[in-house]
Amino acid sequence: MIIAECPNLNETPEEHLRIKGDYETSVDDDVLDDLVEAWPGCGKCGADLYVLDFQEPTEVIE
């Protein structure tokens, strides 16, 4: 899952940028680079986006 959002999202969520994407296979860092290049900041206030990339484990080891 990749999440990128404006740090000012709590003010008026419908006006600030938030991107959430799910993917089923592992991806490399190019996905994040492309995301940040396409949307470097919020269109409403210009703030840099917070970006988080994480994957769910494919198996649990006990």
N, C-alpha and C positions, 0 to 999 in steps of 0.2 A: 504494500500500500504506500502511496505517496500522498502527502498532504502539504500544500503550500497555502498560507493564508496571511492576510494583512494583520499586523499587530493591533490595529484599531478596530477589529471586527466586532468587538462587543458594543461599540457605540451605535452603529446602525448596520447590522449584518447584511441587509439586502443591498447596501450600496458599496460595500468593500469586497475586495477580491478574495475568494476562497476556492481552491482547486483540490479535489480529492479523486484519486484514481487507484483502482485495484488492478493487479496483474497476477497471473497464475504461474508464470515461470520466472526464474531469476533473471534480473537484468543488470547491466553494468551501470557505471556512473554516468554514462552518456545521456541517460533518460533525465537525470536531475539537471545536467548541464543544459540540455535542450529546453527543459521547463523554465529554468531561470533566464535563459536567453530570450525566450518568447515572451515571458511576463516578468520583467525585472523588478517591478513594483506595482503597487496598487494604483489603479486608474483613478480612484476617487481622491486619495490623499498623497500619493507618491511614495509612501513608506515602502522600504524593502520588505519582501515577504519572508516569513519564517518558513523554512522547508524541513520536512521530516520524511525520512524514507526508512521503512522497516518491513520485514517479511515475517510471516508466521512460520514457525518451525515445521519442517516436513515430517519430522518424526520426534517422538518424545522418548528419551532414554531414561529408563528407571534404574 
